[in-house]
Amino acid sequence: MNTQAFLQETPIAETIGESDMANAIRALAMDSVQKANSGHPGMPMGMADVATVLFNRFIKLDPLHPQWPDRDRFVLSAGHGSMLQYALHYLIGYPDMPIEELQRFRQLGAKTAGHPEYGHAQGIETTTGPLGQGIATAVGMAMAERLMRERYGENIVDHYTYVIAGDGCLQEGISHEAIDLAGHLKLSRLIVLWDNNAISIDGPTSLSTSMDQKARFLAAGFNAYEIDGHDVEAIAAAIAAARSSDRPSLIACRTIIGKGAPNLQGTEKTHGAPLGAAEIEATRLGIGWPHPPFDVPEAIVETWRNVARRGADERREWCVRLAASPHADTFKQAVQKELPAALFDALSAFRRKHVKEATKVATRKASEMALGVINAATDITIGGSADLTHSNLTVTPGLRDVVPTDFSGRYVHYGIREHAMAAAMNGIALHGGFIPYGGTFLAFADYARGAMRLSALMGQQVIYVMTHDSIGLGEDGPTHQPVEHLAMLRATPGINVFRPADIIETAECWELALRHTDRPSVIVLSRQNLPMLRMTHVDDNRSARGAYVLREPAEPRAVTLLATGSEVEIALTAADILRGQHKIAAAVVSMPSWELFEAQTPGYRRSVLAAAPRVAIEAAARLGWDRWIGEKGAFIGMQGFGASAPAPDLYRHFGITPENIVATVRKLVNKE
C-alpha cells in the first residue's frame, strides 16, 4: 500500500491507547529530524513507550505553571534525544511549544534546540547534552527535594526526580561519582530510566564495554529492575515499585533504538541522522500512523492533555495545603532565595572590624570567617567540599552534616568527587530553595569544568570556593599548583571569577557572589597568609567595580602595577621601592574580578588603567593579561608549570618578587 492510499483508507481509532500516544512521539520525532535534516530520531522512538507511561500515569506537572515548586523534575540526561522532550511538551500543552516550534527544530532562535537548554523553553529543568551531566545534576535535584522536605514537610514538598539516561550517560565517569553519592545518601525519590538499547554511535556497545550496569547500581546502593521497555505494564509496575522504595532506583528498560523503522531499527543508523523519506514512509505504514507530517489527531492530543489537567488539579490542591502551612512564608522566601538585609549589614560590619584590626590571614581563612557571618544570617546556604573541608575551610560553626538519616543539616560531604559535586550543586540551584557552595583546590577545576560550564550556560547561582590558588601552596608541587586555570575560567562567558587580595576583598567577593543571582561565581583563595591592605573602611564594596586604584601616587603616574590576590602585596612593596629608591611614581591597582571591571564604563576603566605603562603581576599564566597591559606593557608571572618547594623559594625562583618588578619597571620607563 502506498502512503497516499494508506492516509485515505486507514481510519482513526476511536479509543486512544498508550500505543497511539507513543506513536505520536515517534512520528513527531522522525518528522522534525527529517525536516531539519539533523538530529537523533532513534532514542525518542525507542523510549516513546517508557516516556508515555511515565507521563501518562505518574508524572506531576502543570504546563501553565512550569515553575510550580512541587512539580516532579524530569531530566533528559540523554540530551541528544531532545525531540522526545519537545514532542512531550507539545502534546501535553506547554504554551510555548506549539507545533510550529517542532517544525523549526534546530533552527536559529527556535525553542527546540539541538539539545534541551534550560531557559529556552518552559519545563526544561536543566541543560543536557554533555553525557552524564544530566544524571549527576538530577542527583542534586533529589538532594534539594530531600533537604526541603525535611524543613517544610511532605504536605509542601512531595515530588520525584525522574531521569532518562542512555548508555553514554552511564559510561561517562561522572555517572559513577553521581550514583555513588545518591546511593550513599539514599535519595529514594531519584528514579533513573536507562534506555538500554545496546547501541552507541560507533555500533553495538559491546565494542567498548562489558559492564553489568545493574550490578554497578546495586553496588552503589540503588534498587535495580530490568524490564522490556516496550511492555507498558512492566514499565508501570517498575516505576510504581521505585516510587515506594527507600533507595534510589535504576530501571533498565530494554529497548530497540529507532523502534518502528522497519529497516533501520536496532542499529546505529537511527542514532544521529534522519531516517530518510523512504524509511519514514515505511515507518508510518508499520506503526499504523495514517497522518501527514506534524499532524497529530485531536483525539490523541486531547488524551495527552489529560496529563496537564491532572497536574493542574494537583497544583491547586497543593496551593491550598501551602496556604494552610505554618511554613508558607519561609518556604516562599527560600524558593525565591531571598536573603535578609541584615546579612549584608553584618558583612559590612565584618569589614569595618577587620580594617580596624588589620587582620592578617590566608584568604581561604578569610573566606571561612566571612562564611561564618553569612551562614549565621541565613539558612538557605548549603555548603560542602570534595573531601577537602579542612583545607578549603568551607564549614562554619553550627553547620551540621547532611547524612542519610538526617537531612536537616547544611553541609554535604561530597567525597572525592569534584565532577559530581559541581553537577549536584547545579541541581540544587536549579531545584530552588538553596544557594549551594562547594570547595576544592583550584587545580581541580579541571575535574569540575564540565558542570562549571553548564552553571554559566544556565545562569545558575552556584558558588565555587577554590583554594590553593597558585604556586603559593608550596610543597605539593606542580600537579597541585594551578597555572592556566584562571585563564580558563576567565575565558568562560557568564561566570564571575574573584581573586581577592586580603580579608576585606574576600568579604566583598562573597557579598557579590550572593548578590549576583544570575550567574555562578568562583572565589579563588590563597593558602598562605596575606596582610590586610586597606587602610580605612569604606561603606562601598570596592570590589564590585572589578578593579580599583588601591594606591595612587602623589605625583603623576609613571607606571601602573596591576595585580590580583597574593600578588597585590608584592606590587605594593615594589611601589614603595620604586618611589623611595628610584623616584618612580607607581600606582597600584587591585583587580579582584576582570568580569566586573569589563562591565564598567569606558571612563571608569580609563581612570583606573591610566595612560602610563602598565605591568601586570599574577602567579599564573599570562594569557588574557595583554588586554589590560597593552602593547607597551609587561607581565610578571608564570611561563610554565610550578615546582615543589616552600612558597617563598618558589616566588623567588620564578621571579615574582618586588625586585623583579622594580627591574622590569625601570626598563619599561627608561630609568635603567
C-alpha positions as CSV (number, residue, x, y, z in Angstrom):
1,M,0.0,0.0,0.0
2,N,1.4,3.4,-0.9
3,T,1.4,6.3,1.5
4,Q,-1.4,8.2,-0.2
5,A,-3.7,5.2,-0.1
6,F,-2.7,4.5,3.5
7,L,-3.7,8.0,4.5
8,Q,-7.0,7.8,2.7
9,E,-8.1,4.3,3.8
10,T,-6.9,3.9,7.4
11,P,-9.5,5.2,9.9
12,I,-8.5,6.9,13.2
13,A,-9.1,4.7,16.2
14,E,-11.9,5.9,18.4
15,T,-10.3,4.7,21.6
16,I,-6.9,6.2,22.2
17,G,-4.4,3.9,23.9
18,E,-0.8,4.4,25.1
19,S,0.4,2.8,21.9
20,D,-1.2,5.7,20.0
21,M,0.2,8.2,22.4
22,A,3.7,6.7,22.0
23,N,3.4,6.6,18.2
24,A,2.7,10.4,18.3
25,I,6.1,10.8,19.9
26,R,7.7,8.6,17.2
27,A,6.1,10.5,14.4
28,L,6.9,13.9,15.7
29,A,10.5,12.9,16.3
30,M,11.2,11.4,12.9
31,D,9.3,14.3,11.1
32,S,11.2,17.0,13.0
33,V,14.6,15.5,12.4
34,Q,13.8,14.8,8.8
35,K,12.7,18.5,8.2
36,A,15.8,19.8,10.0
37,N,18.0,17.3,8.2
38,S,19.7,17.0,11.5
39,G,19.1,15.3,14.9
40,H,18.7,12.0,16.7
41,P,15.4,10.1,16.0
42,G,16.5,6.8,17.4
43,M,16.3,7.5,21.1
44,P,12.9,9.2,21.1
45,M,11.4,6.4,19.0
46,G,12.9,3.8,21.3
47,M,11.9,5.4,24.5
48,A,8.5,6.6,23.4
49,D,6.7,3.8,25.3
50,V,8.6,4.4,28.5
51,A,8.1,8.2,28.3
52,T,4.4,7.7,27.6
53,V,3.8,5.5,30.7
54,L,5.9,7.9,32.9
55,F,4.0,11.0,31.8
56,N,0.5,9.4,31.3
57,R,0.4,7.6,34.6
58,F,2.8,9.1,37.1
59,I,4.5,12.5,36.4
60,K,3.1,15.6,38.2
61,L,3.4,18.9,36.5
62,D,1.4,21.9,35.3
63,P,2.4,23.4,31.9
64,L,0.6,26.6,32.8
65,H,2.7,26.9,35.9
66,P,6.0,25.4,34.8
67,Q,7.9,26.7,37.9
68,W,5.5,25.2,40.4
69,P,7.8,24.2,43.3
70,D,6.3,20.8,43.9
71,R,6.3,19.6,40.4
72,D,8.2,16.4,39.6
73,R,11.5,17.0,37.9
74,F,12.2,15.3,34.6
75,V,15.7,15.3,33.3
76,L,16.5,14.1,29.8
77,S,20.1,13.2,30.5
78,A,20.4,11.6,27.0
79,G,20.0,15.1,25.7
80,H,20.7,14.2,22.1
81,G,17.2,12.8,22.1
82,S,15.8,16.3,22.6
83,M,12.9,15.6,20.3
84,L,11.5,13.3,22.9
85,Q,11.1,16.2,25.3
86,Y,9.9,18.7,22.7
87,A,7.3,16.2,21.4
88,L,6.1,15.6,25.0
89,H,5.9,19.4,25.6
90,Y,3.8,19.9,22.5
91,L,1.5,17.0,23.3
92,I,1.0,17.9,27.0
93,G,0.3,21.6,26.1
94,Y,3.2,23.8,27.2
95,P,2.1,27.2,25.8
96,D,5.5,28.0,24.3
97,M,5.7,24.7,22.4
98,P,3.1,24.9,19.5
99,I,3.6,22.5,16.5
100,E,5.4,25.3,14.7
101,E,8.3,25.1,17.1
102,L,8.7,21.4,16.3
103,Q,8.7,22.3,12.6
104,R,11.6,24.7,13.4
105,F,13.7,22.1,15.2
106,R,17.4,23.0,15.4
107,Q,16.9,26.3,13.6
108,L,18.2,29.7,14.7
109,G,16.1,31.1,17.5
110,A,13.9,28.1,17.9
111,K,13.0,26.9,21.4
112,T,13.5,23.4,20.0
113,A,17.3,23.4,20.2
114,G,19.6,20.5,19.3
115,H,19.8,19.6,23.0
116,P,17.5,20.6,25.8
117,E,18.5,24.1,27.0
118,Y,17.4,25.5,30.3
119,G,15.6,28.8,29.9
120,H,15.0,28.4,26.2
121,A,11.7,26.6,26.7
122,Q,9.4,26.2,29.6
123,G,9.7,22.9,31.5
124,I,13.3,22.2,30.6
125,E,14.7,21.6,34.1
126,T,18.4,21.6,33.1
127,T,20.6,21.9,30.0
128,T,21.8,18.5,28.9
129,G,23.9,17.1,26.1
130,P,27.3,16.6,27.7
131,L,26.6,13.0,28.6
132,G,26.5,12.1,32.3
133,Q,25.8,15.7,33.4
134,G,22.1,15.2,33.4
135,I,22.1,12.3,35.7
136,A,24.6,14.0,38.0
137,T,22.6,17.2,38.1
138,A,19.5,15.2,38.9
139,V,21.2,13.8,42.0
140,G,21.5,17.4,43.2
141,M,17.8,18.0,42.5
142,A,16.9,14.9,44.5
143,M,19.2,16.1,47.3
144,A,17.4,19.5,47.3
145,E,14.0,17.8,47.4
146,R,15.0,15.8,50.4
147,L,16.6,18.8,52.1
148,M,13.4,20.9,51.6
149,R,11.1,18.0,52.6
150,E,13.0,17.8,55.9
151,R,12.4,21.6,56.5
152,Y,8.9,22.1,55.3
153,G,7.2,18.7,55.4
154,E,5.6,16.3,52.9
155,N,2.5,18.5,52.7
156,I,4.5,21.0,50.8
157,V,7.4,19.0,49.3
158,D,6.3,15.8,47.8
159,H,7.8,15.2,44.4
160,Y,10.2,12.9,42.5
161,T,13.1,13.3,40.2
162,Y,13.0,11.2,37.0
163,V,15.9,10.7,34.7
164,I,16.1,9.2,31.2
165,A,19.7,8.2,30.7
166,G,21.4,6.4,27.9
167,D,24.5,4.2,27.6
168,G,26.6,7.3,27.0
169,C,25.4,8.8,30.3
170,L,26.3,5.6,32.2
171,Q,29.7,5.2,30.5
172,E,30.9,8.7,31.4
173,G,32.9,8.7,34.6
174,I,30.8,11.3,36.2
175,S,27.9,8.8,36.5
176,H,29.9,6.7,38.8
177,E,30.5,9.6,41.2
178,A,26.9,10.6,41.0
179,I,25.3,7.3,41.6
180,D,27.7,6.5,44.4
181,L,26.7,9.8,46.2
182,A,23.0,9.2,45.5
183,G,23.1,5.6,46.8
184,H,25.1,6.7,49.9
185,L,22.5,9.4,50.7
186,K,19.6,7.0,50.0
187,L,17.9,9.5,47.7
188,S,14.8,7.4,47.3
189,R,12.9,9.8,45.1
190,L,15.5,9.6,42.4
191,I,14.4,7.2,39.6
192,V,16.7,6.6,36.6
193,L,15.2,5.1,33.5
194,W,18.0,3.6,31.4
195,D,17.5,3.4,27.7
196,N,19.2,0.0,27.5
197,N,19.3,-0.3,23.7
198,A,22.9,-1.6,23.4
199,I,23.7,0.8,20.7
200,S,26.1,3.8,20.6
201,I,27.4,5.9,17.7
202,D,30.1,3.5,16.6
203,G,27.8,0.5,16.7
204,P,26.9,-2.1,19.4
205,T,28.0,-1.1,22.9
206,S,29.8,-4.4,23.0
207,L,32.5,-2.8,21.0
208,S,33.6,-0.9,24.1
209,T,32.0,-2.1,27.3
210,S,31.1,-5.3,29.1
211,M,29.8,-3.5,32.3
212,D,27.0,-5.1,34.2
213,Q,25.2,-1.8,34.9
214,K,22.6,-3.4,37.1
215,A,25.3,-4.8,39.3
216,R,27.0,-1.5,39.4
217,F,23.9,0.4,40.5
218,L,23.2,-2.3,43.1
219,A,26.7,-1.9,44.5
220,A,26.1,1.8,44.7
221,G,23.0,1.3,46.9
222,F,20.3,1.5,44.3
223,N,17.4,-0.8,43.6
224,A,17.7,-2.1,40.1
225,Y,14.9,-3.5,37.9
226,E,15.2,-5.0,34.4
227,I,12.1,-4.7,32.1
228,D,11.0,-4.8,28.5
229,G,10.9,-1.1,27.6
230,H,8.1,-1.7,25.2
231,D,5.8,-3.5,27.7
232,V,3.7,-0.7,29.1
233,E,2.5,-2.7,32.1
234,A,6.0,-3.8,33.0
235,I,7.1,-0.2,32.8
236,A,4.3,1.0,35.0
237,A,5.0,-1.8,37.6
238,A,8.7,-0.9,37.8
239,I,8.0,2.8,38.2
240,A,5.4,2.1,40.9
241,A,7.9,-0.1,42.8
242,A,10.6,2.5,42.5
243,R,8.4,5.2,43.9
244,S,7.7,3.2,47.0
245,S,11.3,2.3,47.7
246,D,13.6,3.6,50.4
247,R,16.5,3.7,48.0
248,P,17.1,5.4,44.6
249,S,16.2,3.2,41.7
250,L,17.5,2.1,38.3
251,I,15.0,0.8,35.8
252,A,16.9,-0.9,32.9
253,C,14.5,-0.6,30.0
254,R,15.4,-3.0,27.2
255,T,14.5,-1.0,24.1
256,I,15.0,-1.0,20.4
257,I,16.6,2.1,19.1
258,G,14.5,3.7,16.3
259,K,11.6,1.3,17.1
260,G,9.1,1.3,14.3
261,A,11.6,2.0,11.5
262,P,11.4,-1.4,9.8
263,N,14.8,-1.4,8.1
264,L,16.9,0.6,10.4
265,Q,15.6,0.0,13.9
266,G,18.0,-1.6,16.3
267,T,21.0,-0.2,14.5
268,E,23.3,2.8,15.0
269,K,21.9,4.2,11.7
270,T,19.0,5.6,13.6
271,H,21.1,7.3,16.3
272,G,22.3,10.6,14.8
273,A,20.8,11.1,11.3
274,P,17.4,11.5,9.7
275,L,15.7,8.2,8.7
276,G,15.1,9.4,5.1
277,A,11.8,9.8,3.2
278,A,11.5,6.1,2.2
279,E,12.1,4.8,5.7
280,I,9.7,7.3,7.2
281,E,7.0,6.2,4.7
282,A,7.7,2.6,5.7
283,T,7.5,3.5,9.4
284,R,4.2,5.2,9.0
285,L,2.8,2.0,7.4
286,G,4.4,-0.2,10.0
287,I,3.1,1.6,13.1
288,G,-0.3,2.4,11.7
289,W,0.1,6.2,11.6
290,P,-2.0,7.5,8.7
291,H,-1.3,11.1,9.2
292,P,0.8,13.7,7.3
293,P,4.0,15.1,8.9
294,F,3.3,17.1,12.1
295,D,-0.4,16.2,12.1
296,V,-1.5,14.6,15.3
297,P,-5.2,13.7,15.6
298,E,-7.1,15.9,18.0
299,A,-8.2,12.8,20.0
300,I,-4.6,11.8,20.7
301,V,-3.6,15.4,21.6
302,E,-6.6,15.6,23.9
303,T,-5.7,12.3,25.6
304,W,-2.2,13.7,26.2
305,R,-3.6,16.9,27.6
306,N,-5.1,14.8,30.5
307,V,-1.6,14.9,31.9
308,A,-1.8,18.7,32.2
309,R,-5.3,18.6,33.6
310,R,-4.3,16.1,36.3
311,G,-1.3,18.2,37.1
312,A,-3.4,21.4,37.3
313,D,-5.7,19.7,39.8
314,E,-2.7,18.6,41.9
315,R,-1.2,22.0,41.9
316,R,-4.5,23.6,43.1
317,E,-4.7,21.1,45.9
318,W,-1.1,21.9,46.8
319,C,-1.8,25.6,46.9
320,V,-4.4,25.0,49.5
321,R,-2.0,23.0,51.6
322,L,0.7,25.6,51.3
323,A,-1.7,28.4,52.4
324,A,-2.6,26.4,55.5
325,S,1.0,25.5,56.3
326,P,2.9,27.4,59.1
327,H,5.9,27.2,56.9
328,A,4.3,29.0,54.0
329,D,6.2,32.3,54.3
330,T,9.6,30.8,54.9
331,F,9.1,28.3,52.1
332,K,8.3,31.1,49.6
333,Q,11.3,33.1,50.7
334,A,13.5,30.1,50.3
335,V,12.2,29.3,46.8
336,Q,12.8,33.0,45.8
337,K,16.3,32.7,47.5
338,E,15.6,35.9,49.5
339,L,18.5,37.0,51.6
340,P,17.9,39.2,54.7
341,A,19.2,42.7,54.6
342,A,20.8,42.0,58.0
343,L,23.2,39.6,56.2
344,F,24.8,42.4,54.2
345,D,24.8,44.7,57.2
346,A,26.7,42.0,59.0
347,L,29.2,41.7,56.2
348,S,29.8,45.5,56.2
349,A,30.4,45.4,60.0
350,F,32.8,42.4,59.4
351,R,34.8,44.5,57.0
352,R,34.9,47.5,59.4
353,K,36.1,45.3,62.2
354,H,38.9,43.8,60.3
355,V,40.1,47.0,58.8
356,K,40.4,48.3,62.3
357,E,42.3,45.2,63.4
358,A,44.4,44.9,60.3
359,T,43.7,41.1,60.3
360,K,46.4,39.1,58.5
361,V,45.1,35.6,57.4
362,A,45.1,33.5,54.3
363,T,42.2,34.4,52.1
364,R,40.9,30.8,52.5
365,K,40.7,31.6,56.2
366,A,39.2,35.0,55.5
367,S,36.5,33.1,53.4
368,E,35.8,30.8,56.4
369,M,35.4,33.9,58.6
370,A,33.1,35.6,56.2
371,L,31.1,32.4,55.7
372,G,30.6,32.3,59.4
373,V,28.7,35.6,59.2
374,I,26.8,34.5,56.1
375,N,25.7,31.1,57.4
376,A,24.6,32.6,60.7
377,A,22.4,35.2,58.9
378,T,20.6,32.9,56.5
379,D,19.8,29.2,56.4
380,I,19.4,28.8,52.6
381,T,23.1,28.3,52.0
382,I,24.2,24.7,51.6
383,G,27.9,24.1,51.9
384,G,30.2,21.3,51.1
385,S,33.6,20.2,49.9
386,A,35.1,17.4,47.8
387,D,36.9,15.8,50.8
388,L,38.9,19.0,51.4
389,T,36.8,20.6,54.2
390,H,39.7,21.5,56.4
391,S,41.8,22.7,53.5
392,N,39.1,24.7,51.8
393,L,37.7,25.9,55.2
394,T,34.1,25.6,53.9
395,V,32.4,24.5,57.1
396,T,31.4,27.0,59.8
397,P,30.2,26.7,63.4
398,G,26.7,25.4,63.6
399,L,26.6,23.7,60.2
400,R,25.7,20.1,60.8
401,D,26.4,17.4,58.3
402,V,23.8,16.1,55.8
403,V,23.7,12.3,56.4
404,P,21.5,9.5,55.0
405,T,19.4,9.5,58.2
406,D,19.2,13.3,58.7
407,F,18.8,16.0,56.0
408,S,18.2,18.8,58.5
409,G,21.9,19.7,58.2
410,R,23.5,22.1,55.8
411,Y,26.9,20.7,55.0
412,V,27.5,18.0,52.4
413,H,30.5,15.7,52.3
414,Y,30.7,15.2,48.6
415,G,33.6,12.9,48.8
416,I,36.5,12.8,46.3
417,R,34.0,13.6,43.5
418,E,34.7,17.0,42.0
419,H,32.8,16.2,38.8
420,A,29.7,15.1,40.7
421,M,29.9,17.9,43.3
422,A,29.8,20.6,40.7
423,A,26.9,19.0,38.8
424,A,25.0,18.3,42.0
425,M,25.3,21.9,43.0
426,N,23.8,22.8,39.7
427,G,20.9,20.5,40.5
428,I,20.5,22.1,43.9
429,A,20.4,25.6,42.4
430,L,18.0,24.6,39.6
431,H,15.7,22.9,42.0
432,G,15.3,26.0,44.1
433,G,15.3,26.7,47.8
434,F,19.0,26.9,48.4
435,I,22.2,28.7,47.3
436,P,24.9,26.0,47.1
437,Y,28.6,26.5,47.6
438,G,31.3,23.9,47.5
439,G,35.1,23.7,47.8
440,T,38.1,22.1,46.1
441,F,41.6,23.1,45.0
442,L,41.7,25.5,42.1
443,A,43.8,22.9,40.2
444,F,40.9,20.6,40.3
445,A,38.7,23.0,38.5
446,D,39.7,20.7,35.6
447,Y,37.6,18.0,37.1
448,A,34.6,20.2,37.8
449,R,34.9,22.0,34.5
450,G,32.0,20.3,32.6
451,A,29.5,21.3,35.3
452,M,31.0,24.7,35.8
453,R,30.5,25.5,32.1
454,L,26.9,24.4,32.5
455,S,26.5,26.6,35.6
456,A,27.5,29.6,33.4
457,L,25.4,28.5,30.4
458,M,22.3,28.2,32.5
459,G,23.0,31.3,34.6
460,Q,22.8,29.4,37.9
461,Q,23.9,30.9,41.3
462,V,26.5,28.3,42.2
463,I,29.5,29.4,44.3
464,Y,32.7,27.6,43.8
465,V,35.2,28.0,46.6
466,M,38.6,27.2,45.1
467,T,41.7,27.4,47.4
468,H,45.4,26.8,47.0
469,D,45.3,29.2,44.1
470,S,48.9,29.4,42.9
471,I,52.5,28.4,43.4
472,G,51.9,29.8,46.9
473,L,50.6,26.5,48.0
474,G,54.2,25.4,48.0
475,E,55.5,21.9,48.6
476,D,52.6,19.9,46.9
477,G,54.3,20.9,43.6
478,P,53.2,21.4,40.0
479,T,50.4,18.8,40.0
480,H,48.5,20.9,42.6
481,Q,49.8,24.4,41.6
482,P,47.3,26.0,39.2
483,V,48.8,28.0,36.4
484,E,46.4,28.0,33.4
485,H,43.2,27.7,35.5
486,L,42.4,31.4,36.0
487,A,42.7,32.0,32.2
488,M,40.4,29.1,31.5
489,L,37.8,30.3,34.0
490,R,38.0,33.9,32.8
491,A,37.5,32.8,29.2
492,T,34.2,31.2,30.2
493,P,31.2,33.5,29.4
494,G,28.8,34.3,32.2
495,I,30.9,33.5,35.2
496,N,32.4,35.8,37.8
497,V,36.0,34.9,38.8
498,F,37.1,36.6,42.0
499,R,40.7,36.5,43.3
500,P,40.7,38.7,46.4
501,A,43.9,40.2,47.9
502,D,43.0,40.3,51.6
503,I,40.3,39.7,54.1
504,I,38.4,42.8,53.1
505,E,38.2,41.9,49.4
506,T,37.3,38.3,50.4
507,A,34.3,39.5,52.3
508,E,33.4,41.8,49.4
509,C,33.6,39.0,46.9
510,W,31.4,36.8,49.0
511,E,28.8,39.6,49.1
512,L,29.0,39.9,45.3
513,A,28.6,36.2,44.8
514,L,25.4,36.3,46.9
515,R,24.1,39.4,45.1
516,H,24.7,38.1,41.6
517,T,21.8,35.7,41.4
518,D,22.0,35.1,37.6
519,R,25.5,33.5,37.3
520,P,28.0,31.3,39.1
521,S,30.9,32.7,41.0
522,V,34.4,31.3,41.5
523,I,36.1,32.6,44.6
524,V,39.9,31.9,44.3
525,L,41.7,31.8,47.6
526,S,45.3,31.6,48.9
527,R,46.8,29.0,51.2
528,Q,49.4,31.5,52.5
529,N,48.7,34.4,54.9
530,L,48.2,37.8,53.4
531,P,48.2,41.2,55.1
532,M,45.1,43.4,55.2
533,L,45.8,46.0,52.6
534,R,43.1,48.6,53.1
535,M,44.0,51.5,55.4
536,T,40.5,52.7,56.0
537,H,37.0,51.3,55.9
538,V,34.5,52.5,53.2
539,D,30.9,51.5,53.1
540,D,31.0,50.9,49.3
541,N,32.0,47.5,48.1
542,R,35.1,48.5,46.1
543,S,35.5,45.0,44.6
544,A,32.1,45.5,42.9
545,R,33.8,47.5,40.2
546,G,36.1,44.7,39.4
547,A,39.3,46.8,39.8
548,Y,40.2,49.9,41.6
549,V,43.2,52.1,42.5
550,L,44.4,50.8,45.8
551,R,47.3,53.3,45.9
552,E,47.6,56.5,43.8
553,P,51.0,58.3,44.0
554,A,51.1,62.0,44.8
555,E,53.0,62.7,41.6
556,P,51.7,61.9,38.1
557,R,51.9,58.2,37.4
558,A,55.0,56.8,35.7
559,V,53.7,53.3,35.8
560,T,50.6,51.3,36.9
561,L,51.1,48.0,38.6
562,L,48.1,45.7,38.1
563,A,47.8,42.6,40.4
564,T,45.4,40.2,41.9
565,G,45.3,38.1,45.0
566,S,48.5,37.4,46.8
567,E,50.5,39.4,44.3
568,V,48.9,42.7,45.3
569,E,51.0,42.8,48.4
570,I,54.1,42.2,46.2
571,A,53.1,45.1,43.9
572,L,52.7,47.4,46.9
573,T,56.2,46.6,48.2
574,A,57.6,47.2,44.7
575,A,55.8,50.6,44.5
576,D,57.4,51.5,47.8
577,I,60.9,50.7,46.4
578,L,60.2,52.5,43.2
579,R,59.2,55.6,45.0
580,G,61.8,55.5,47.7
581,Q,64.9,54.4,45.8
582,H,64.2,55.3,42.2
583,K,61.8,58.3,42.4
584,I,59.3,56.5,40.1
585,A,55.7,57.1,40.9
586,A,53.8,53.8,40.7
587,A,50.1,53.4,41.1
588,V,48.8,50.0,42.4
589,V,45.6,48.6,41.1
590,S,43.9,45.6,42.6
591,M,41.8,43.6,40.1
592,P,39.7,41.1,42.0
593,S,37.3,40.5,39.1
594,W,38.1,41.1,35.4
595,E,34.5,40.4,34.5
596,L,33.1,43.2,36.7
597,F,35.8,45.6,35.6
598,E,35.0,44.9,32.0
599,A,31.3,45.8,32.8
600,Q,32.3,49.3,34.0
601,T,32.0,52.4,31.8
602,P,35.0,53.2,29.5
603,G,35.6,56.3,31.5
604,Y,36.0,54.4,34.8
605,R,38.3,51.9,33.2
606,R,40.5,54.6,31.8
607,S,40.7,56.3,35.2
608,V,41.9,53.1,36.7
609,L,44.3,52.0,34.0
610,A,45.5,55.5,33.0
611,A,47.9,56.2,30.2
612,A,51.2,55.3,31.8
613,P,52.9,52.0,31.0
614,R,51.4,49.0,32.9
615,V,52.9,46.0,34.5
616,A,50.7,43.0,35.5
617,I,51.7,40.7,38.3
618,E,50.0,37.4,38.8
619,A,51.4,34.0,39.8
620,A,49.6,32.4,36.8
621,A,49.7,32.3,33.0
622,R,49.9,35.5,31.0
623,L,47.0,34.6,28.7
624,G,44.4,37.3,28.9
625,W,46.6,40.0,30.6
626,D,47.6,41.8,27.4
627,R,44.1,43.2,27.0
628,W,44.8,45.2,30.2
629,I,48.5,46.0,29.9
630,G,48.5,46.9,26.2
631,E,51.3,46.6,23.7
632,K,53.8,48.5,25.8
633,G,53.1,46.7,29.0
634,A,55.0,43.9,30.7
635,F,53.9,40.8,32.6
636,I,55.5,39.1,35.6
637,G,54.1,35.7,36.4
638,M,54.4,32.1,35.3
639,Q,55.8,31.0,32.0
640,G,55.3,27.3,32.6
641,F,54.4,24.9,35.4
642,G,55.4,25.3,39.0
643,A,57.8,23.2,41.2
644,S,58.0,21.6,44.6
645,A,59.4,23.9,47.3
646,P,58.4,26.2,50.1
647,A,56.3,29.1,48.7
648,P,58.9,31.9,49.3
649,D,61.5,29.9,47.5
650,L,59.1,29.4,44.5
651,Y,58.3,33.1,44.3
652,R,62.0,33.9,44.2
653,H,62.7,31.1,41.7
654,F,60.1,32.3,39.3
655,G,60.9,36.0,39.6
656,I,57.6,37.1,41.2
657,T,59.3,39.4,43.5
658,P,59.4,43.2,44.3
659,E,62.9,43.3,43.0
660,N,62.0,41.8,39.6
661,I,59.0,44.2,39.4
662,V,61.3,47.1,40.0
663,A,63.8,46.0,37.4
664,T,61.1,45.5,34.9
665,V,59.6,48.9,35.6
666,R,62.9,50.7,35.3
667,K,63.5,49.2,31.8
668,L,59.9,50.0,30.8
669,V,60.1,53.7,31.8
670,N,63.7,54.1,30.6
671,K,65.1,54.7,34.1
672,E,67.8,52.0,33.9
